[in-house]
Amino acid sequence: METQAVLQERNDSHDGVEYNHGLFLAQGIYFFSLYPQQQTLN
């Protein structure tokens, strides 16, 4: 039971890092996809 909790905590922290990394990538892709459109509009 104790081992399960430790493993779950480790997985949660790892998922948090993966989530933040994915969020950062998504923001970068979103920004770079919008940037050329703004350039052509202006």
N, C-alpha and C positions, 0 to 999 in steps of 0.2 A: 504493500500500500504506500509506504513511504517512498519507495523507488519510483512508483508510478507518478507520484506528485512531483518528484524531482525531474523526471523525464518530461512531464507535461509543462513544467515551468521552463525548461530548456527549449522546448518546441515553441512555446509562446513567444519567448524573447527572440528566437530565430525568425519566427513569422513576422514579428514587428520590424526587424531589420529588412527582411524581404519586402514587406509592405512599403516601408519608407523609400527603399530603392526603386520600387516599381512606381511609386507616386512621383518621385523625382524624374524618372525617365518619361513618364506620361506628360508631365508639365513641360519638359524639354521638347518633346515631339509636338505638343500642342502649340508651343511658342514658335517653333521653327516652321510649322505648317501655316500659322497665321501671318508670320513676318513678310513673306513674299506677297501675300494678298494685300496687306496694308501698303506695301511699297508700290504696287501697281495701281492701287486706288488713289494714292497721293501722287 
